[in-house]
Amino acid sequence: MKLLTINQVADQLSLTPKTIYAYVHFKRIPFVKVAGALRFDPVSIEAWLASNSHDALPVQPKPAYTGKKRGRRRGKHGVSGERIDKIVEQAKAGV
């Protein structure tokens, strides 16, 4: 069994050795210590990659534009135009 070094794993994963050291520190990647040196089993690394892969979600199409606005439009103070017309009519009647 041939074990990989930090630099070999970093090259294979397109990461920096510093990132691999961080993964080892937080135990995010499988590793072995041989006489104090970090080594990586290629089979374990392949299994780790497979267990960390995710399928892409399908792309949702955008709804077709209907030309209609959603919801009621409100004025500056959150009052609809119909409500403002009603308030104006009541004010005129009261004067």
C-alpha positions as CSV (number, residue, x, y, z in Angstrom):
1,M,0.0,0.0,0.0
2,K,1.4,3.3,-1.1
3,L,0.6,6.3,1.2
4,L,0.4,9.9,-0.1
5,T,2.2,12.9,1.4
6,I,0.6,16.3,2.3
7,N,1.9,17.8,-1.0
8,Q,0.6,14.9,-3.1
9,V,-2.9,15.1,-1.6
10,A,-2.9,18.9,-2.0
11,D,-2.0,18.6,-5.6
12,Q,-4.6,16.0,-6.3
13,L,-7.3,18.0,-4.6
14,S,-6.1,21.4,-6.0
15,L,-5.7,22.8,-2.5
16,T,-2.8,24.2,-0.7
17,P,-0.8,22.2,1.9
18,K,-1.9,24.7,4.5
19,T,-5.5,23.8,3.8
20,I,-4.8,20.1,4.1
21,Y,-3.1,20.7,7.5
22,A,-6.2,22.6,8.6
23,Y,-8.4,19.7,7.5
24,V,-6.2,17.3,9.5
25,H,-6.3,19.6,12.5
26,F,-10.1,19.6,12.5
27,K,-10.2,15.9,11.4
28,R,-12.1,16.7,8.2
29,I,-10.0,14.4,6.1
30,P,-8.8,10.9,6.8
31,F,-5.1,10.6,7.6
32,V,-2.6,8.3,9.3
33,K,0.5,9.2,11.3
34,V,3.6,7.2,10.5
35,A,6.5,7.9,12.7
36,G,5.1,11.4,13.4
37,A,4.6,12.1,9.7
38,L,1.2,12.7,8.2
39,R,0.2,10.3,5.4
40,F,-3.0,9.7,3.4
41,D,-4.4,6.4,2.1
42,P,-5.5,7.0,-1.5
43,V,-8.5,4.6,-1.1
44,S,-9.6,6.5,2.0
45,I,-9.3,9.8,0.2
46,E,-11.4,8.5,-2.7
47,A,-14.1,7.3,-0.3
48,W,-14.0,10.6,1.6
49,L,-14.4,12.6,-1.7
50,A,-17.4,10.3,-2.7
51,S,-19.0,10.8,0.7
52,N,-18.7,14.6,0.5
53,S,-20.0,15.0,-3.1
54,H,-23.5,16.4,-3.7
55,D,-25.7,16.1,-6.7
56,A,-26.7,19.4,-8.3
57,L,-30.2,20.7,-7.9
58,P,-32.3,21.0,-11.0
59,V,-32.7,24.6,-12.3
60,Q,-36.2,26.0,-11.8
61,P,-37.5,27.9,-14.8
62,K,-38.6,31.4,-14.2
63,P,-42.4,32.0,-14.4
64,A,-43.6,33.6,-17.6
65,Y,-44.1,37.3,-17.5
66,T,-47.9,38.1,-17.6
67,G,-47.6,41.8,-17.5
68,K,-49.6,41.9,-14.3
69,K,-48.3,43.3,-11.0
70,R,-48.5,41.1,-8.0
71,G,-50.6,42.4,-5.1
72,R,-52.1,45.8,-4.7
73,R,-50.0,48.9,-5.2
74,R,-49.8,51.1,-2.1
75,G,-49.1,54.8,-1.8
76,K,-46.4,56.5,0.1
77,H,-47.9,55.6,3.5
78,G,-49.1,52.1,2.8
79,V,-52.6,53.2,1.9
80,S,-54.2,52.0,-1.3
81,G,-55.4,54.4,-4.0
82,E,-59.1,53.3,-3.5
83,R,-58.8,54.0,0.3
84,I,-57.4,57.5,-0.4
85,D,-60.3,58.3,-2.8
86,K,-62.7,57.2,-0.1
87,I,-61.0,59.4,2.5
88,V,-61.0,62.4,0.1
89,E,-64.7,62.0,-0.5
90,Q,-65.5,61.8,3.2
91,A,-63.4,64.9,3.8
92,K,-65.3,66.8,1.1
93,A,-68.6,65.7,2.4
94,G,-67.7,66.8,5.9
95,V,-66.6,70.3,4.8
